[in-house]
Amino acid sequence: MKLVSWNVNGLRASIKKGFMENFATFDADVFALQETKLQEGLVELDLPGYHQTWSYAEKKGYSGTAVFSKEKPLQVIHTLGIEPNTELDASITDREGRLCALEFKNYWLVCCYTPNAQPGLARIELRLAWGNAFREFVAERATKKPVVICGDLNVAHNEIDLKNPGPNRGNAGFSDEERADFTTLLEAGFTDSFRHLYPDLTHAYSWWSFRGNARANNTGWRIDYFLVSNNLVPRIENASIWPEVYGSDHCPVSLELADF
């Protein structure tokens, strides 16, 4: 089974840059998207053989996720169910289309677009509230079926996961708080599939800034992931990053699992 995940940074723009050709080339069983930046009905994709599942943000042109799957999902969940709070209303993230969770016969596929902590960590409390709710959500489902998590998790976990860790320490995406949150997610019973196969591989990135010729110089970050329930680790056959695929400031990442 082949799964692909890609933050397309605007699906309409990505379509103009060859998205459909890339989609056909991958021929994945599951193709998950983040940051579609769409409202319902703005695009109609002709994807024969695929079931289309969309999560839209209330805010126009913002966030959004989608999953295209050959297998029909048994159920779909679009929110984490975060309760409103007058002091820190993290429930706003449930209105941003950040989650597309699909239950299949043998597993859950959870596509997510984690909130950015923003410059100066202005949104760090909201980001950590999301992280706590997300961890509880996937851990609960993992008690019933294996879980595959994919998406833009908006954090480089370790120094090996970005080109310039020193100058970025404490910045959004590489703060101690976000990195610890990622560690806690793994400790809840999940494995980073790419690092499982390639624990020491350097210069493997999935996102590059548009500034400073970053992609040409491979000055990047690895912030797009496939995490799997620990009981799926023996089924990991391959995990890849595809920097040669353009159409976004992110590149696709993929996971291949032995059928189950």
N, C-alpha and C positions, 0 to 999 in steps of 0.2 A: 504494500500500500504506500502510495506516494502522496505526501502533503506539502503544499507550498504556502508560504505566508509573505505578504508584501505590503508595506506602507507605501501607497501610491501617491500620497501628497496631492490629492485631487484626481478623482478617476476620470473626469472629462478631459483634463489635460493629459493624463497618461494614455488615454485612448488615442489622442492625436499623435502620441509618441510611440505607438506600436504595441499597446497593451494587448490587443486581441491576438496579434501574432505571437507574442510571448506566452500568452495563455495557452494557445494551441500547441506550442512547442513543448511546454512542460507536460501537457496531458496528465495532469494530476488527478488523483481520486478526490482530493479536497484542495480547494484554492481559497485562501482566506485573505481578506483585504482590511487595511486600516487607513484611516484618514481619507475616506471616500469624498467627503465634503459635498454631500448630495442631500437633497430632499427627495421624498418618494415621487417617482414618475419623471424625474429629470433625465434619466437615461433608461433605455431598454436594451438589454444585452441579449443577443441571440446565442444561447449556449445549449445546444441540443445535448440531451443526456445528463444535464445538471439541474439540481434543485437550487434555487436562489433564495438565500435568506439575508435580509437586510436589517440593520439597526441604524435609524436616522437620528441625528441631533435635532433638538427643537430650534436651535440657532441655525440660520441659513448659512450654507457654505462652510460648515465647521465640523470637525471630527467625523464620526461615522465609521461603521464597520460592516463587513459583508462576508458571507461564506457561500461558496458554490461547491456543491457536493454531488457525487454520482449516486450516493446512497441517500434515500429520503430520511430526514430526521424524524425520530419518534416524537420529540417535543423541542421547543425552542424557548430560551429565556433571554430577555433583552436587558435586564437590570440586575444589580446586586441586591436590591431591596434595602438600600441605606435609608434609615429613618431620618426625617428632618430634625435639625437641631438649631436652636436660636443663636447659639454662640458660634458654631462652626457647621454650616449647612453643607455637609459633604454630599447630601442627596442631590445636589446640583449635578454631580458627575453621572448620576443615573439618567439625566435628561440630555446627555451629550452623545448618545449612541456609541458608547465605548465598549459595549459587550455584545457578543453574538455567541451564545452557548447552545450547542446542539447535542442532543442525546441521540446516539445511534445504538444499534443492537448490542454491540460489544464494548462501547466506550463513549466517553464524553469528549467533544471537541470544544474548547473554550478559546475563542478569538477575542483578544482585548487590545485596546489602545489606552495605555496607562497615562493619566494626566501628567503633564510636565510641571516640575516644581517651579519653573520660571526664574528669570534672572534675580539674583539676590535671595533665592529661595522664598520668594514672595508667596508661593502657593504650597509650601512644604507641608503645612498642617493638613491641608486638603488632600495632598498627595499621599500622606501617610494614612489618613483615614480611609482613602480608597484602598491602599495596600492591605490594611487590616481586614476590610470587608471582602476583598478579593480572595485573600488567603482562606478565610472562613468558607467562602462560597465553593472554591475548588476542593478544599479538604473534605467538606461534607459530601460532595459528589463522589470523591474518591473512595468513600466507604462502601459505595454500591458498585461502582464500575471504575476501570482505569480511566485516567484523564490525560488528554493531550492539550497542553496550553500553548498557544502561539500568538505572536503579535509583537508590536512595538511596546516594550516594557519600559522604555525611556530611562534606562539606567545601564551604565557599563559596570559590571559587577566587580571586576578586579583590574589591576593596573595593566595587565596583558590585553585588556579589552578596549583600550584606546591608545592613540599614538602618543599623546602628551599628558600623561597622568599628573605629573608634578604641578604644572600651571593650572590644571583643571580641578585639583583637589578642593572640595567644598563648593564647587559650582553645581548648578542644576544638572542632574544626570550622573554626577560623580561625587555627591555629598556622602558623608558618613551615614547619614540617616537613610538615604535611599539604598545604599549598598547593604546596610544592615537589614533593611526590609526585604531585599532580595534574598539574602542569606536565610532569613526566617522563613520565607516561602519555600526554599529548597528543603529546609529542615522539617517542614510539614509533610514531606514525603515525595518530593519531586527531584528530578535530575535534569540538568542542563545537557541536552543531547549532544550538542557540538563539543563542549568541553569534555564530555565523557569519552568521546572518540579522539579528540585532539587537545589534550590538557596543556600542551606546551607550545601550540602553534601561535606564532606571532603575526602581526600585520593582517589579521583577519577581521575585517570591519564590514558593517552593513549600512552605515550612514556617514555622510560627509557634508559639511557645511557648503553652501553655495559660494562662500567667500574664500579668498586667498588661494584659489586653484586647488582646493583641498582634495577633490577626488582624483585629479591628475597626479597629485603628490601622495595619494593614499594616506592623508592625514585624517583618519576616520575614527569612528566609535563602533563597537559591536553592541547594539541596543535592541536588536530584533532576535527573537528566540523561538525555539521549540523546547518546551519542558515536558517531561513525561512522568507519570506515576512511576515510582521505583520498580513496581512489578512489571513494567513494560521495558525496562532497560535491556533484558536479554533479547528483546525483539528488535532493537535498534540495528539496522543494517547500514545506514549511511545518514549523515547530516552535513549539509552543504550550505555555503554562502556563494551568491552569484554576482560578483561585482561587475562582470562584463555585461550584465543586463541593465540597460538604461531605461529612463522614463520617469524617474523620480530621484529625489536626493537620497532615498534609501534603495537598496537592491533587495531582490527576493532572497529568502532563506528556505531551505527544504529539509524534509525528514522522510526517510524510508523505513518502514516497519515491516517485519515479517507478518503475513496475514494472521489475524486472530479473530 
